[in-house]
Amino acid sequence: SNDSISLSIVSSAEANAGGPLGICENGITIMDATAQNFSSLSWVLLNGTGTLTNANTISPTYIPSPGDIAQGTVTLQLTATALNPCNVDAVSEKILTISPAPNVYAGSDAIICEGDSYTILGATASNSSAILWTSSTGGIFINETTLSPTYFPSVADIAAGQVTLTLNTSSIPPCSGNGIDTMILTIQKQPIVEAGSNVTICEGEQVLTIDALATQTSSILWST
């Protein structure tokens, strides 16, 4: 007589976390990992303190912590749990190199007098590949691609009494987008003074000035 059995062969688990990547400090969703013949997936962060979400899927999202950013690199590990009766899990690692995003400061707000220009002081920009200062109101920048440009207000700036100056920087790959910060330049108008019409009085009389004018002043003092 003859007899037979059916033998099922289960393939071993396979996992590939993907190649090393350079990322920006705002994080990344892993898109190049693969896995086969598994019952479950699990990602862990081996040497950092950042956050992993959707860590039981093939495409988790990783957000670096400040410590991870300062450290510069972290390693993610993907484990594919073997299907029964296999008992050897597949493990793969991925190294992420973290680049900081642009850090931009346009400097403190300032005040100038009408007719003056202003040279910006104290502006900073790091992790940036290019610098450009802009104003939307028609003023003129000299050396607008440096951290210390000189700004000449427009007629519209003077009429409005202030202008917003914007510092734009370009990111360094793999980061994208721009770094932006602003400062407000207040423009104090020149004083306008008119003593009024000439008058003639008799000796011993007092004069009352009724058409004198003073604007854009902090105090008034008459003298002879």
Secondary structure, DSSP 8 states (H G I E B T S, - for coil): -------------EEE--S-EEEETT-EE--S-EEESEEEEEEEESS---EEESTTSSS-EEE--HHHHHH-EEEEEEEEEE-TT----EEEEEEEEEE---EEE----EEEETT--EE--S-EEESEEEEEEE-TTS-EEESTTSSS-EEE--HHHHHHTEEEEEEEEEE-TT--SEEEEEEEEEEE---EEE--------TT------S-EEES-S------
